[in-house]
């Protein structure tokens, strides 16, 4: 069962980080909707749990970082590795600083 854990510095206010977390979850749900059946938010919207067939992940933001932890067991490494890589890519792109 592939485990995933990483953190990315977001360099934003907590309110902006929350908005970006919501955007990242929307992208993950769209891209991997076939395996994600449940999305459960904390009341303050700083933490979310995604669950489904062969996947359990938590994502949260604090004052400095966005964190992702989870187990991805979707057909072992056949689909688990691409799902893990896709999740990391979405988070990094969503929280990446835009150059002006």
Helices and strands as residue ranges (DSSP letters): E 2-9, H 14-31, E 36-41, E 47-52, E 55-61, E 65-72, H 77-95
